[in-house]
Amino acid sequence: MFEGMTIQMIFLVVVGAVLLVTGTTSFRRGLRLKKPGVIKGGKVIRSKHVQKQDEDGFLIQNYYELRVEYGQSGHRKEETVKSIDEYREGDTIQLLTDIDRGETLRVYDDSVPVFGPWALIGAGILIILLPFIQQRYGTEYISAILALLLLLIGASLILAYIKDKRRDTEEIQAEIEGVLKWQPERKKKWTTPSASYYPVLGFMTDGQKKSMRSRYNSSVAGSYKTGKKVMVYRDNATGRILERGPRISMLVGGIILILAACAGVYSTLVLFLR
């Protein structure tokens, strides 16, 4: 199958396979989420804030231990779950029965990725095809596959921007209250394990001060300064706090990629019509 292929070609096949597997896994997960009882509503009956700092002043633990009540098979049940977002007693919450983790219960995160499962599957297939097309037909035919790939990525960026733009949101000023240092590896004698830094954001919503640990991180310790003001967005339909609103850069980037794809399609047609 890989006879005559270079290391670069095999690398492309591996990258495409990874994207294909990621997309199909995401697609199967989406189907599971639609099954009755997988996502359920609950109510917070107790909330405990757990914090711990290291000797450098970084947070190494920052989460909320929630005791939640929910219905299952006509019965009321209680369970303790962890959340990086603050919830208080009496708050309603969405819970997910996570099949991938032994059917454990956790807080449901409805964040929508920029690239959905079909975009990942399509990109994976196109990238896998690249070395085979090059090997059989030559490099001049690669532009057709690259044009389709650019078109797919550009369309995904534009659709993601449109979805964000359609949301009914309002801006809320937040402040970085601390920085959490996540370092999963233990220290070794000759190497320093990599660390990720997450800002902890405090803000006012519905007349209450709440906080959340960011879902975005940096590998640079000084990337986030305590006390810095940032903007977050409240989804008025769900009450959920979003860290990023509609980004014009996604729209511009998507348009540029689609224009580049059109140029690729044109050059391919010229080649075929010779």
C-alpha positions in Angstrom: 0.0 0.0 0.0 2.8 2.4 0.9 5.2 1.2 -1.8 7.1 4.0 -3.4 5.9 6.6 -0.9 8.2 9.0 0.8 8.3 9.7 4.6 6.3 12.9 3.9 3.6 11.0 2.1 3.3 8.5 4.9 3.1 11.3 7.4 0.2 12.9 5.5 -1.7 9.5 5.5 -1.1 9.3 9.3 -2.4 12.9 9.8 -5.4 12.2 7.7 -6.2 9.0 9.6 -6.0 10.9 12.9 -8.5 13.5 11.6 -10.7 10.8 10.2 -10.8 8.9 13.5 -11.3 12.1 15.5 -14.3 13.0 13.3 -15.9 9.6 13.4 -15.5 9.5 17.2 -17.0 13.0 17.5 -19.9 11.9 15.2 -20.6 8.8 17.3 -20.5 10.9 20.5 -23.1 13.3 19.0 -25.4 10.3 18.3 -25.0 9.1 21.8 -25.9 12.5 23.2 -29.2 12.3 21.5 -30.2 9.2 23.3 -32.9 9.7 26.0 -31.4 10.0 29.5 -27.8 10.7 28.5 -28.2 14.4 29.2 -30.5 15.2 32.1 -31.4 18.2 34.1 -30.4 18.5 37.8 -30.4 20.9 40.7 -27.4 21.9 42.9 -28.2 21.2 46.6 -24.7 22.0 47.9 -21.6 23.6 46.5 -18.0 23.6 47.9 -15.1 25.6 46.4 -11.9 23.7 46.5 -8.6 25.7 46.1 -5.0 24.9 46.6 -1.8 26.9 45.8 1.8 26.0 45.3 4.8 27.7 46.7 5.0 30.0 43.7 1.5 31.3 44.2 -0.1 29.5 41.3 -3.4 27.6 41.9 -2.9 23.9 41.4 -6.5 23.1 42.3 -9.5 25.2 41.6 -12.9 23.6 41.1 -16.4 23.3 42.6 -17.5 20.1 44.3 -21.3 20.0 43.6 -23.9 17.8 45.3 -26.6 17.5 42.7 -30.1 16.1 42.6 -31.6 14.7 39.4 -34.2 12.3 38.2 -33.5 8.9 36.7 -36.0 6.2 35.8 -38.7 8.0 37.8 -36.6 8.2 41.0 -34.7 11.1 42.6 -31.0 10.5 43.0 -28.1 12.5 44.4 -24.5 12.5 43.4 -21.3 14.5 43.8 -19.7 16.0 40.6 -16.8 18.4 40.0 -17.1 21.6 37.9 -14.7 24.2 36.7 -17.6 26.7 36.6 -19.2 28.1 39.7 -22.7 27.0 40.6 -24.6 27.8 43.8 -27.2 26.1 45.8 -30.5 26.1 43.9 -28.9 26.5 40.5 -30.2 24.3 37.7 -27.6 22.4 35.8 -27.2 20.0 32.9 -25.6 16.6 33.6 -24.1 14.0 31.3 -23.8 10.3 31.7 -20.4 9.8 30.3 -20.3 6.4 28.7 -16.6 6.8 27.7 -15.7 7.1 31.4 -17.6 4.2 32.8 -21.0 5.9 32.8 -19.9 8.4 35.4 -21.9 11.6 35.9 -20.4 14.9 35.1 -21.4 18.5 34.2 -22.4 18.7 30.5 -20.3 21.1 28.5 -22.2 22.2 25.3 -19.3 24.0 23.7 -19.4 23.8 20.0 -16.1 23.2 18.2 -15.1 25.3 15.2 -14.7 22.1 13.1 -17.6 19.7 13.4 -17.3 15.9 12.8 -18.2 16.1 9.1 -15.5 18.7 8.5 -12.9 16.6 10.3 -14.0 13.5 8.4 -13.9 15.3 5.0 -10.5 16.8 5.8 -9.1 13.5 6.9 -10.2 11.8 3.7 -8.8 14.5 1.4 -5.5 14.5 3.2 -5.2 10.7 3.0 -5.9 11.0 -0.8 -3.2 13.6 -1.4 -0.1 11.2 -1.5 -2.0 8.6 -3.6 -3.2 11.2 -6.1 0.4 12.6 -6.3 1.9 9.1 -6.7 -0.6 8.1 -9.5 -1.3 11.2 -11.4 1.6 13.6 -10.5 1.8 16.8 -8.5 -0.2 18.9 -11.1 -3.4 17.2 -9.9 -2.7 17.9 -6.2 -4.2 21.4 -6.6 -7.7 19.9 -7.0 -7.5 18.1 -3.7 -6.0 21.2 -2.0 -8.7 23.4 -3.4 -11.4 21.1 -1.9 -9.5 21.1 1.5 -9.3 24.9 1.5 -13.0 25.1 0.6 -13.9 22.8 3.4 -11.9 24.7 6.0 -13.1 28.1 4.8 -16.7 27.0 4.9 -16.3 25.6 8.4 -14.9 28.9 9.7 -17.6 31.0 8.1 -20.4 28.7 9.4 -18.8 28.8 12.9 -18.8 32.6 12.8 -22.5 32.7 11.6 -23.5 30.4 14.5 -21.7 32.6 17.0 -23.2 35.8 15.5 -26.8 34.4 15.7 -26.5 33.8 19.4 -28.3 36.3 21.6 -25.4 37.3 23.8 -24.4 40.3 26.0 -20.9 41.3 27.0 -19.8 41.0 30.6 -16.6 42.4 32.0 -14.5 39.8 33.8 -11.3 40.0 35.8 -8.5 37.5 36.1 -8.5 36.5 39.7 -5.8 33.9 39.6 -3.9 31.5 37.4 -4.1 27.7 37.6 -1.0 25.8 36.8 -1.7 22.3 35.4 1.3 20.0 35.4 0.3 16.4 35.0 3.8 14.9 35.1 5.9 14.6 38.2 9.3 16.3 38.3 12.2 14.4 36.9 15.9 14.6 37.7 17.1 15.9 34.4 13.9 17.4 32.8 11.3 20.0 33.7 7.8 18.7 32.9 5.6 20.9 30.7 2.9 23.0 32.4 -0.2 24.7 31.1 -1.6 27.9 32.7 -5.3 28.6 32.8 -6.7 32.0 34.0 -9.5 32.0 36.6 -12.1 34.6 35.7 -14.4 36.4 38.1 -17.6 38.3 36.9 -21.0 39.5 37.8 -24.1 37.8 36.4 -27.8 38.0 37.6 -26.6 40.2 40.5 -24.2 37.5 41.7 -20.4 37.3 41.6 -19.3 34.1 40.1 -16.1 32.6 38.7 -14.9 30.0 36.3 -11.7 28.5 35.1 -10.9 29.3 31.5 -11.0 26.5 28.9 -8.1 28.1 27.1 -4.5 27.9 28.3 -1.0 29.0 27.6 2.4 27.3 28.1 3.9 30.6 29.1 3.7 31.4 32.8 3.4 35.1 32.4 0.6 35.1 29.8 -2.1 35.9 32.2 -1.8 38.8 34.8 -4.0 38.8 37.9 -6.3 41.8 37.9 -6.4 42.2 34.1 -9.8 43.0 32.7 -11.2 40.7 29.9 -14.6 40.3 28.2 -16.8 37.3 28.4 -20.3 36.7 26.9 -23.5 35.6 28.5 -25.8 33.5 26.3 -29.2 34.9 27.1 -31.0 31.8 26.0 -29.2 29.4 28.3 -27.5 31.7 30.8 -24.2 30.1 30.0 -21.0 32.2 30.1 -19.0 32.0 26.8 -15.3 33.1 26.7 -15.4 34.1 23.1 -17.9 35.9 21.0 -18.2 36.2 17.2 -14.6 36.6 15.8 -14.4 38.6 12.6 -11.0 37.0 12.0 -12.8 33.7 11.4 -15.0 35.3 8.8 -12.1 37.0 7.1 -10.0 33.8 7.2 -12.8 31.7 5.8 -13.4 34.1 2.9 -9.7 34.2 2.1 -9.5 30.4 2.1 -12.6 30.1 -0.2 -11.1 32.6 -2.6 -7.8 30.6 -2.6 -9.9 27.4 -3.2 -11.6 29.1 -6.2 -8.2 30.0 -7.6 -7.2 26.3 -7.2 -10.3 25.1 -8.9 -9.7 27.5 -11.8 -6.1 26.3 -12.2 -7.3 22.7 -12.2 -9.9 23.4 -14.8 -7.3 25.0 -17.0 -5.1 21.9 -16.6 -7.9 19.6 -17.5 -9.0 21.6 -20.6 -5.6 21.7 -22.2 
